[in-house]
């Protein structure tokens, strides 16, 4: 059963190792959801908060319009990548509009693009 996802959703994805013997589950922010082949642009989220780099920003359940994540984490825009929707196993929730715009601005600052604001 496919999980309905949209921009600003935070989802849990299962990523398989290259040997296909094992996998890891990781949270991902749905950054852009209009790609062909049932893919989306995702920004990884990590609970490892030892260090916060210039392209990272904290996220916690207060940033969600609905749902939330179990622990305070960080969004890492430098590791943005394309994800197959088939990797999504759970939806944590949806970010508030202002929180999502904050992460869009961070993305554009890091990648030197023009924000739609």
BAVO-445606 format. One record per residue (C-alpha): residue number from 1; residue in one letter; z, x, y. Coordinates in nm, 2 decimals, padded with zeros to 4 digits. Layout:
// BAVO-445606
NUM | a | Z | X | Y .
...
// end
This chain:
// BAVO-445606
1 | x | 00.00 | 00.00 | 00.00 .
2 | x | -00.11 | 00.15 | 00.34 .
3 | x | 00.15 | 00.17 | 00.62 .
4 | x | 00.03 | 00.03 | 00.95 .
5 | x | 00.07 | 00.31 | 01.21 .
6 | x | -00.01 | 00.34 | 01.58 .
7 | x | 00.01 | 00.59 | 01.86 .
8 | x | 00.38 | 00.67 | 01.94 .
9 | x | 00.50 | 00.60 | 01.59 .
10 | x | 00.71 | 00.86 | 01.41 .
11 | x | 00.63 | 00.86 | 01.04 .
12 | x | 00.74 | 01.05 | 00.73 .
13 | x | 00.45 | 01.23 | 00.56 .
14 | x | 00.43 | 01.40 | 00.22 .
15 | x | 00.25 | 01.73 | 00.23 .
16 | x | 00.14 | 01.90 | -00.10 .
17 | x | 00.15 | 02.27 | -00.15 .
18 | x | -00.19 | 02.44 | -00.22 .
19 | x | -00.11 | 02.46 | -00.59 .
20 | x | -00.05 | 02.08 | -00.59 .
21 | x | 00.27 | 02.15 | -00.80 .
22 | x | 00.51 | 02.06 | -00.52 .
23 | x | 00.54 | 01.89 | -00.19 .
24 | x | 00.76 | 01.86 | 00.12 .
25 | x | 00.83 | 01.55 | 00.33 .
26 | x | 00.82 | 01.60 | 00.70 .
27 | x | 00.84 | 01.37 | 01.01 .
28 | x | 00.54 | 01.35 | 01.24 .
29 | x | 00.46 | 01.19 | 01.57 .
30 | x | 00.14 | 00.99 | 01.57 .
31 | x | -00.03 | 01.14 | 01.88 .
32 | x | -00.38 | 01.00 | 01.85 .
33 | x | -00.50 | 00.73 | 01.60 .
34 | x | -00.87 | 00.68 | 01.64 .
35 | x | -01.02 | 00.95 | 01.42 .
36 | x | -01.27 | 00.88 | 01.15 .
37 | x | -01.20 | 00.91 | 00.78 .
38 | x | -00.85 | 00.74 | 00.81 .
39 | x | -00.70 | 01.04 | 00.98 .
40 | x | -00.48 | 01.08 | 01.29 .
41 | x | -00.36 | 01.36 | 01.51 .
42 | x | 00.00 | 01.44 | 01.44 .
43 | x | 00.27 | 01.65 | 01.61 .
44 | x | 00.53 | 01.79 | 01.37 .
45 | x | 00.90 | 01.72 | 01.42 .
46 | x | 01.17 | 01.96 | 01.30 .
47 | x | 01.54 | 01.93 | 01.26 .
48 | x | 01.58 | 02.31 | 01.29 .
49 | x | 01.72 | 02.34 | 01.65 .
50 | x | 01.83 | 02.71 | 01.65 .
51 | x | 01.58 | 02.78 | 01.93 .
52 | x | 01.38 | 02.56 | 02.16 .
53 | x | 01.05 | 02.71 | 02.28 .
54 | x | 00.85 | 02.61 | 02.59 .
55 | x | 00.62 | 02.38 | 02.38 .
56 | x | 00.91 | 02.20 | 02.22 .
57 | x | 01.12 | 01.91 | 02.33 .
58 | x | 01.41 | 01.73 | 02.18 .
59 | x | 01.38 | 01.38 | 02.03 .
60 | x | 01.65 | 01.15 | 01.90 .
61 | x | 01.70 | 00.78 | 01.84 .
62 | x | 01.76 | 00.71 | 02.21 .
63 | x | 01.39 | 00.78 | 02.27 .
64 | x | 01.28 | 00.50 | 02.04 .
65 | x | 01.19 | 00.15 | 02.14 .
66 | x | 01.24 | 00.04 | 01.78 .
67 | x | 01.38 | 00.23 | 01.48 .
68 | x | 01.49 | 00.59 | 01.50 .
69 | x | 01.53 | 00.92 | 01.32 .
70 | x | 01.84 | 01.04 | 01.13 .
71 | x | 01.92 | 01.35 | 01.33 .
72 | x | 01.83 | 01.50 | 01.67 .
73 | x | 01.51 | 01.70 | 01.62 .
74 | x | 01.24 | 01.87 | 01.82 .
75 | x | 00.87 | 01.80 | 01.87 .
76 | x | 00.65 | 02.11 | 01.83 .
77 | x | 00.32 | 02.06 | 02.02 .
78 | x | 00.18 | 02.40 | 01.93 .
79 | x | 00.16 | 02.30 | 01.56 .
80 | x | -00.04 | 01.98 | 01.63 .
81 | x | -00.28 | 01.90 | 01.34 .
82 | x | -00.49 | 01.63 | 01.17 .
83 | x | -00.32 | 01.42 | 00.90 .
84 | x | -00.46 | 01.18 | 00.65 .
85 | x | -00.30 | 00.84 | 00.67 .
86 | x | -00.26 | 00.85 | 00.29 .
87 | x | 00.01 | 01.11 | 00.35 .
88 | x | 00.23 | 00.86 | 00.53 .
89 | x | 00.51 | 00.73 | 00.31 .
90 | x | 00.75 | 00.57 | 00.57 .
91 | x | 00.76 | 00.47 | 00.93 .
92 | x | 01.08 | 00.57 | 01.12 .
93 | x | 00.99 | 00.37 | 01.43 .
94 | x | 00.81 | 00.38 | 01.76 .
95 | x | 00.89 | 00.58 | 02.07 .
96 | x | 00.95 | 00.42 | 02.41 .
97 | x | 00.65 | 00.45 | 02.65 .
98 | x | 00.82 | 00.69 | 02.89 .
99 | x | 00.92 | 00.92 | 02.60 .
100 | x | 00.57 | 00.93 | 02.46 .
101 | x | 00.43 | 01.01 | 02.80 .
102 | x | 00.68 | 01.29 | 02.83 .
103 | x | 00.54 | 01.44 | 02.50 .
104 | x | 00.18 | 01.39 | 02.62 .
105 | x | 00.26 | 01.58 | 02.94 .
106 | x | 00.42 | 01.86 | 02.73 .
107 | x | 00.10 | 01.87 | 02.51 .
108 | x | -00.12 | 01.89 | 02.82 .
109 | x | 00.09 | 02.16 | 02.98 .
110 | x | 00.07 | 02.37 | 02.66 .
111 | x | -00.30 | 02.32 | 02.59 .
112 | x | -00.41 | 02.31 | 02.95 .
113 | x | -00.57 | 01.97 | 02.95 .
114 | x | -00.56 | 01.68 | 03.19 .
115 | x | -00.31 | 01.41 | 03.13 .
116 | x | -00.42 | 01.05 | 03.16 .
117 | x | -00.12 | 00.98 | 03.40 .
// end
